[in-house]
Amino acid sequence: MEFYDRQNELETLAKIEAQSTENACFSVMIGRRRIGKTALLLRSFEKEKMLYLFVSRNSEAMLCSQFQQQATKDLGLQIYGTISNFRDLFEQLLMFAENNHFTLIIDEFQEFEHVNSAIFSDIQNLWDRYKDKIRLNFIVCGSIYSLMMKIFENKKEPLFGRLTSKITLKPFTISVIKNILQDYNSNYTAEDLLFLYTLTSGVPQYIALLMNAGATNFTKMLDFTTRSDSPFLSEGKDLLVSEFGRDYSVYFSILQLIAAGKNTQSEIDSIIGKNTGAYLANLENQYSLIVKNKPMFAKPESRKARWIIDDNFLRFWFRFIYPNQTLIEMGKFEMLKNYISDNYEQYSGLILEKYFRQKYSEEKNITSIGNFWDSKGENEIDLIALNDFEKTAIAAEIKRNAKKINLQELAIKADCLKNKLLKYNVSLEALSMNEM
């Protein structure tokens, strides 16, 4: 698949590159695995003098040997003798930057934690010594979100406060997802688009896997997802086991329950059999995998929150793939495909709601967006979008089938919020797959 979008990020990286010709810059790029960090960085600096280093879980001496060879090849930097620790290699690169401007990219930066955790202190010490006399565009990126946040945002860590720029790479927008699908299937249907959004949430590598395999409609996407060699079958484990460590089974159980609709702590606690508050807090704050969905206008201390998995793919994986590991182990892929097919329509209704909330966030002139339910869990409104400057509001009912939308019932529900919407000019909308 060709390179799509990322214009804003490319412009930001170009500005950082220009600044680094005068002053040393230290940037970090953070994003989930498969989001396209490496591809973006390599494309951005493909015409510049650049050294790209990938940190694998190897011995420090072995890594330094590889890095030394790469520095000679890409920068023409001759380092005589054998360097067996990263501190010495990094200092050589900083000394080189005193008279030569270049970009240094270190990928999977968090893996230094497993190679030699003292490397972070070495980088901090050398950066503080050299930064005012070098012209270096230093960029690090990583995929294990919790470790990257710890390295740069924990006040106790040596690299805290050293960054000059932070870029968080997010999935493609809905408009880009539609453009890609249009390029590969000009006759795509709303069902095709919804399933692509459900499976990928705009994560570039997932979209590329499907498009490159010719899986450009619902049936082919489902076939690809459930065939024996599908990378999607093990993707959840591949992504998260290294994040969670030895506690992964508890976290997986919680995520499976949330994906199945058990979205309050009391429900989760009763099934898990213990207080899961600390795990939920970690999933929200440390791993950024779940979010509290509170009804619009709820007070900050409100306990009406419902937990949801924010990432569409992981929500799908924990709903359909992880609970059916036995089918996969037994090679019953057709049964797995039929199970997903039988339950998908009901499941995708909630994803369609998320789709329109994201679409309106990206395309409408609004200041806040969400949904609403009352204290009894009733009078639900699928979408409420506000413009606090122009005092306009949209209340929408969202259904896969437009014929099932009742705007009169929506008006009654919206009337329950008249005290909250008194100052707004409210319009009611019906959103179905016809409006995708």
C-alpha positions as CSV (number, residue, x, y, z in Angstrom):
1,M,0.0,0.0,0.0
2,E,1.3,3.5,-0.9
3,F,2.0,6.1,1.7
4,Y,-1.1,8.0,2.8
5,D,-1.8,11.3,4.7
6,R,0.4,12.4,7.6
7,Q,0.8,15.9,6.2
8,N,0.5,17.6,9.5
9,E,3.2,15.3,11.0
10,L,5.5,15.7,8.0
11,E,5.2,19.5,8.4
12,T,6.0,19.3,12.1
13,L,9.0,17.1,11.5
14,A,10.2,19.4,8.7
15,K,10.1,22.4,11.2
16,I,12.0,20.4,13.8
17,E,14.6,19.5,11.2
18,A,15.0,23.2,10.2
19,Q,15.3,24.2,13.9
20,S,17.9,21.5,14.5
21,T,20.3,23.1,11.9
22,E,20.7,26.0,14.5
23,N,20.0,24.3,17.8
24,A,20.0,20.7,19.0
25,C,16.5,19.2,19.1
26,F,15.4,16.1,21.2
27,S,12.0,14.8,20.1
28,V,10.0,11.7,20.9
29,M,7.3,10.0,18.8
30,I,4.9,7.8,20.7
31,G,2.1,5.6,19.3
32,R,0.7,2.1,19.4
33,R,2.4,-0.7,17.5
34,R,1.5,-0.8,13.7
35,I,0.6,2.9,13.7
36,G,3.4,3.8,11.1
37,K,6.0,5.6,13.2
38,T,9.0,4.1,11.5
39,A,7.6,4.6,8.0
40,L,6.7,8.2,8.8
41,L,10.2,9.0,10.1
42,L,12.1,7.3,7.3
43,R,9.9,9.1,4.7
44,S,10.3,12.5,6.4
45,F,14.1,12.3,6.4
46,E,14.8,10.2,3.4
47,K,16.6,13.1,1.6
48,E,18.5,14.2,4.7
49,K,21.7,13.0,6.3
50,M,20.3,10.4,8.7
51,L,21.3,7.6,11.0
52,Y,18.6,5.1,11.8
53,L,19.2,2.7,14.7
54,F,16.9,-0.1,15.8
55,V,17.2,-1.3,19.4
56,S,16.6,-5.1,19.6
57,R,16.9,-7.2,22.7
58,N,20.5,-8.1,22.1
59,S,23.6,-7.6,24.2
60,E,24.9,-4.1,24.5
61,A,28.2,-5.0,22.9
62,M,26.4,-6.6,19.9
63,L,24.1,-3.6,19.4
64,C,27.0,-1.2,19.6
65,S,28.9,-3.2,16.9
66,Q,25.9,-3.0,14.6
67,F,25.4,0.7,15.3
68,Q,29.1,1.4,14.8
69,Q,28.9,-0.2,11.3
70,Q,25.7,1.7,10.5
71,A,27.3,5.0,11.5
72,T,30.2,4.4,9.2
73,K,27.9,3.5,6.3
74,D,25.3,6.3,6.7
75,L,27.4,9.2,8.1
76,G,30.9,8.3,7.0
77,L,31.9,8.4,10.7
78,Q,35.0,6.4,11.3
79,I,35.1,5.1,14.8
80,Y,38.4,3.3,15.5
81,G,38.6,0.5,17.9
82,T,35.8,-1.6,19.3
83,I,33.0,0.1,21.2
84,S,31.1,-2.2,23.6
85,N,28.9,0.3,25.4
86,F,26.3,2.7,24.1
87,R,27.6,5.6,26.2
88,D,30.8,5.8,24.2
89,L,29.1,5.4,20.9
90,F,26.5,8.1,21.7
91,E,29.3,10.5,22.7
92,Q,31.1,9.8,19.4
93,L,27.9,10.7,17.6
94,L,27.5,13.9,19.6
95,M,31.1,14.9,19.0
96,F,30.4,14.3,15.2
97,A,27.4,16.6,15.5
98,E,29.6,19.5,16.7
99,N,30.7,20.0,13.0
100,N,28.1,18.0,11.1
101,H,24.3,18.4,11.1
102,F,22.3,15.1,10.9
103,T,19.3,13.3,12.1
104,L,19.6,10.5,14.6
105,I,16.6,8.2,14.9
106,I,16.6,5.5,17.6
107,D,13.6,3.1,17.1
108,E,12.1,1.0,19.9
109,F,14.0,3.2,22.3
110,Q,12.3,1.7,25.3
111,E,14.1,-1.6,24.7
112,F,17.2,-0.1,26.2
113,E,15.5,-0.9,29.5
114,H,16.2,-4.6,28.8
115,V,19.6,-4.0,27.2
116,N,21.0,-1.8,30.0
117,S,18.8,0.5,32.0
118,A,21.8,2.8,32.8
119,I,21.8,3.9,29.1
120,F,19.0,6.4,29.8
121,S,21.1,8.1,32.5
122,D,24.1,8.1,30.1
123,I,22.0,9.8,27.4
124,Q,20.8,12.4,29.8
125,N,24.3,13.1,31.1
126,L,25.9,13.4,27.6
127,W,22.9,15.4,26.2
128,D,23.2,18.0,28.9
129,R,26.9,18.3,28.2
130,Y,26.7,18.6,24.5
131,K,23.3,20.0,23.5
132,D,24.4,23.7,23.5
133,K,27.3,23.1,21.0
134,I,25.8,20.6,18.5
135,R,23.5,20.7,15.6
136,L,21.6,17.4,15.9
137,N,18.0,16.3,15.2
138,F,17.7,13.6,17.8
139,I,14.4,11.6,17.5
140,V,13.5,8.5,19.5
141,C,10.3,6.5,19.1
142,G,8.8,3.4,20.8
143,S,5.8,1.2,20.8
144,I,5.4,0.1,24.4
145,Y,3.3,3.0,25.5
146,S,3.7,2.5,29.3
147,L,7.5,2.3,29.1
148,M,7.8,5.4,26.8
149,M,5.6,7.4,29.1
150,K,7.6,6.3,32.1
151,I,10.9,7.2,30.5
152,F,9.9,10.7,29.5
153,E,7.0,11.8,31.9
154,N,8.0,10.3,35.2
155,K,9.8,13.0,37.2
156,K,12.1,10.4,38.8
157,E,13.5,9.3,35.4
158,P,16.7,10.8,34.0
159,L,15.2,12.0,30.7
160,F,12.3,13.8,32.2
161,G,12.2,17.4,31.0
162,R,14.8,16.9,28.3
163,L,12.5,16.9,25.3
164,T,12.0,19.8,22.9
165,S,9.1,18.2,21.1
166,K,6.6,15.3,21.6
167,I,4.6,13.8,18.8
168,T,1.8,11.4,19.5
169,L,0.9,9.5,16.3
170,K,-2.7,8.6,15.9
171,P,-4.7,6.4,13.5
172,F,-5.9,7.7,10.2
173,T,-9.0,9.9,10.2
174,I,-12.2,8.6,8.8
175,S,-11.8,10.7,5.6
176,V,-8.4,9.0,5.0
177,I,-9.9,5.5,5.6
178,K,-12.6,6.3,3.1
179,N,-10.0,7.5,0.5
180,I,-7.9,4.4,0.9
181,L,-10.9,2.1,0.5
182,Q,-12.1,4.1,-2.5
183,D,-8.7,3.6,-4.1
184,Y,-8.9,-0.2,-3.7
185,N,-12.6,-0.7,-4.1
186,S,-14.4,2.1,-5.9
187,N,-17.7,0.4,-5.5
188,Y,-17.4,-0.2,-1.7
189,T,-20.6,-0.3,0.4
190,A,-21.3,1.2,3.8
191,E,-21.0,-2.3,5.2
192,D,-17.5,-2.6,3.8
193,L,-16.5,0.8,5.3
194,L,-18.0,0.0,8.7
195,F,-16.2,-3.4,8.9
196,L,-12.9,-1.8,7.8
197,Y,-13.3,0.8,10.6
198,T,-14.3,-1.9,13.0
199,L,-11.2,-4.0,12.3
200,T,-8.6,-1.3,12.0
201,S,-9.7,1.9,13.6
202,G,-7.5,3.5,11.0
203,V,-4.3,1.8,12.0
204,P,-2.2,1.9,8.8
205,Q,-0.6,-1.5,9.0
206,Y,-3.9,-3.3,9.5
207,I,-5.4,-1.4,6.6
208,A,-2.3,-2.3,4.5
209,L,-2.6,-6.0,5.4
210,L,-6.2,-6.1,4.2
211,M,-5.7,-3.9,1.0
212,N,-2.6,-5.8,-0.1
213,A,-4.4,-9.1,0.3
214,G,-7.3,-7.9,-1.8
215,A,-9.6,-7.9,1.2
216,T,-11.6,-4.9,0.2
217,N,-15.1,-5.8,1.0
218,F,-16.9,-7.3,4.1
219,T,-16.8,-10.9,3.0
220,K,-13.1,-10.9,2.0
221,M,-12.1,-9.0,5.1
222,L,-13.9,-11.5,7.3
223,D,-12.2,-14.4,5.3
224,F,-8.8,-12.8,5.8
225,T,-9.3,-12.2,9.5
226,T,-10.3,-15.8,10.2
227,R,-8.1,-17.8,7.9
228,S,-5.5,-20.0,9.5
229,D,-2.5,-17.8,8.7
230,S,-4.1,-14.5,9.6
231,P,-1.9,-12.2,11.7
232,F,-5.0,-10.8,13.3
233,L,-5.6,-14.0,15.3
234,S,-2.5,-13.5,17.5
235,E,-2.3,-9.8,17.3
236,G,-3.8,-9.0,20.7
237,K,-1.3,-11.2,22.5
238,D,1.5,-9.9,20.4
239,L,0.6,-6.3,21.3
240,L,-0.1,-6.7,25.0
241,V,1.7,-9.5,26.6
242,S,4.9,-7.5,26.7
243,E,3.0,-4.5,28.0
244,F,1.3,-6.3,30.9
245,G,4.1,-8.7,31.9
246,R,3.2,-11.5,34.3
247,D,-0.2,-9.9,35.1
248,Y,-1.4,-10.2,31.6
249,S,-4.0,-12.9,32.3
250,V,-5.9,-10.7,34.7
251,Y,-5.8,-7.7,32.3
252,F,-6.9,-10.0,29.5
253,S,-9.9,-11.2,31.5
254,I,-10.9,-7.6,32.3
255,L,-10.6,-6.5,28.7
256,Q,-12.6,-9.6,27.6
257,L,-15.4,-8.6,30.0
258,I,-15.5,-5.0,28.9
259,A,-15.6,-6.1,25.2
260,A,-18.6,-8.3,26.1
261,G,-20.5,-5.4,27.6
262,K,-19.6,-5.8,31.3
263,N,-18.6,-2.2,31.5
264,T,-18.9,-1.2,35.2
265,Q,-16.4,-2.0,37.9
266,S,-19.1,-3.7,40.0
267,E,-19.9,-6.1,37.2
268,I,-16.2,-6.8,36.5
269,D,-15.4,-7.3,40.2
270,S,-18.3,-9.8,40.7
271,I,-17.0,-12.0,37.9
272,I,-13.3,-11.7,38.5
273,G,-13.8,-12.2,42.2
274,K,-11.7,-9.4,43.5
275,N,-11.4,-5.6,43.5
276,T,-10.1,-4.6,40.0
277,G,-9.9,-0.9,40.7
278,A,-6.1,-0.8,40.4
279,Y,-6.1,-2.8,37.2
280,L,-8.7,-0.5,35.6
281,A,-6.8,2.5,36.7
282,N,-3.6,1.1,35.0
283,L,-5.5,0.2,31.8
284,E,-6.8,3.8,31.7
285,N,-3.8,5.8,32.9
286,Q,-0.7,3.7,32.3
287,Y,-1.7,1.8,29.1
288,S,-4.3,4.1,27.6
289,L,-6.4,1.1,26.5
290,I,-9.7,1.9,28.1
291,V,-11.6,5.1,28.7
292,K,-14.4,6.2,31.0
293,N,-17.4,7.0,29.0
294,K,-19.6,9.4,31.0
295,P,-22.9,10.8,29.8
296,M,-22.7,14.4,28.5
297,F,-23.3,17.0,31.3
298,A,-22.2,14.5,34.0
299,K,-20.3,16.0,36.9
300,P,-16.6,15.0,37.1
301,E,-17.3,13.0,40.3
302,S,-20.2,11.1,38.7
303,R,-20.1,7.4,39.1
304,K,-22.2,6.7,36.0
305,A,-19.1,5.9,33.9
306,R,-19.0,2.9,31.6
307,W,-15.7,1.5,30.7
308,I,-15.0,1.0,27.0
309,I,-12.0,-0.3,25.0
310,D,-10.9,2.7,23.0
311,D,-9.1,0.8,20.2
312,N,-11.5,-0.7,17.7
313,F,-9.2,-3.6,16.8
314,L,-8.6,-4.6,20.4
315,R,-12.3,-4.3,21.2
316,F,-13.0,-6.7,18.3
317,W,-10.2,-9.0,19.2
318,F,-11.3,-9.3,22.9
319,R,-14.9,-9.8,21.8
320,F,-14.5,-12.4,19.1
321,I,-11.0,-13.8,18.9
322,Y,-9.6,-14.1,22.4
323,P,-12.7,-15.9,23.8
324,N,-12.5,-18.4,21.0
325,Q,-8.9,-19.6,21.3
326,T,-10.1,-23.2,21.5
327,L,-11.6,-23.0,18.1
328,I,-8.4,-21.5,16.7
329,E,-6.3,-24.2,18.4
330,M,-8.6,-26.9,17.0
331,G,-8.3,-25.4,13.5
332,K,-12.0,-24.7,13.3
333,F,-11.7,-21.4,11.5
334,E,-14.9,-21.8,9.6
335,M,-16.8,-22.0,12.9
336,L,-15.0,-18.9,14.1
337,K,-16.0,-17.0,10.9
338,N,-19.6,-18.1,11.3
339,Y,-19.7,-17.0,14.9
340,I,-18.4,-13.5,14.0
341,S,-20.8,-13.3,11.1
342,D,-23.8,-14.3,13.3
343,N,-23.0,-11.7,16.0
344,Y,-21.5,-8.9,14.0
345,E,-24.6,-7.0,13.1
346,Q,-25.6,-6.4,16.7
347,Y,-22.0,-5.7,17.7
348,S,-21.4,-3.2,15.0
349,G,-24.3,-1.0,16.1
350,L,-22.1,0.4,18.9
351,I,-19.2,0.8,16.6
352,L,-21.4,2.7,14.2
353,E,-22.2,5.1,17.1
354,K,-18.5,5.6,17.7
355,Y,-17.9,6.1,13.9
356,F,-20.4,9.0,13.8
357,R,-19.0,10.6,17.0
358,Q,-15.5,10.5,15.5
359,K,-16.8,11.7,12.1
360,Y,-18.6,14.7,13.6
361,S,-15.5,15.5,15.8
362,E,-13.4,15.6,12.6
363,E,-15.8,17.3,10.3
364,K,-18.2,19.5,12.3
365,N,-17.7,22.9,13.9
366,I,-18.2,21.7,17.5
367,T,-16.5,22.1,20.9
368,S,-17.6,18.9,22.6
369,I,-19.3,15.6,21.7
370,G,-20.5,12.5,23.5
371,N,-23.7,10.5,24.3
372,F,-26.2,10.6,27.1
373,W,-28.1,8.3,29.4
374,D,-29.9,9.1,32.6
375,S,-29.4,7.8,36.1
376,K,-31.6,4.8,35.4
377,G,-29.6,3.9,32.3
378,E,-32.6,5.0,30.2
379,N,-33.4,7.9,27.8
380,E,-30.3,7.2,25.9
381,I,-29.2,9.6,23.2
382,D,-26.5,8.2,20.9
383,L,-24.9,11.5,19.9
384,I,-24.9,15.0,21.4
385,A,-22.6,17.6,19.8
386,L,-22.3,21.1,21.1
387,N,-20.8,24.3,19.8
388,D,-20.4,26.5,22.9
389,F,-19.4,29.5,20.9
390,E,-22.4,29.6,18.5
391,K,-24.8,28.0,21.1
392,T,-25.9,25.2,18.7
393,A,-26.4,21.6,19.5
394,I,-27.1,18.4,17.6
395,A,-28.9,15.4,19.1
396,A,-28.9,12.3,17.0
397,E,-30.2,8.8,17.0
398,I,-27.9,6.2,15.3
399,K,-29.1,2.9,13.9
400,R,-27.7,0.6,11.2
401,N,-31.2,0.6,9.6
402,A,-32.7,4.1,8.9
403,K,-36.2,2.7,9.2
404,K,-35.7,1.9,12.9
405,I,-35.0,5.6,13.8
406,N,-37.8,7.4,15.5
407,L,-37.2,11.1,15.6
408,Q,-40.3,11.7,17.7
409,E,-38.9,9.5,20.5
410,L,-35.6,11.3,20.1
411,A,-37.4,14.7,20.6
412,I,-38.9,13.3,23.9
413,K,-35.5,12.2,25.1
414,A,-33.9,15.5,24.2
415,D,-36.7,17.3,26.0
416,C,-35.5,15.6,29.2
417,L,-32.3,17.7,28.8
418,K,-34.0,21.0,28.1
419,N,-32.5,22.5,31.2
420,K,-29.0,21.6,30.0
421,L,-29.8,22.7,26.4
422,L,-31.9,25.8,27.2
423,K,-29.4,28.2,25.7
424,Y,-28.7,26.1,22.6
425,N,-30.4,26.0,19.2
426,V,-31.0,22.2,19.1
427,S,-31.4,20.2,15.8
428,L,-32.4,16.5,15.7
429,E,-30.7,14.2,13.2
430,A,-31.2,10.6,12.1
431,L,-27.9,8.8,11.3
432,S,-27.7,5.4,9.7
433,M,-25.4,3.6,7.4
434,N,-26.8,5.7,4.6
435,E,-25.0,8.7,6.1
436,M,-21.6,7.2,6.5
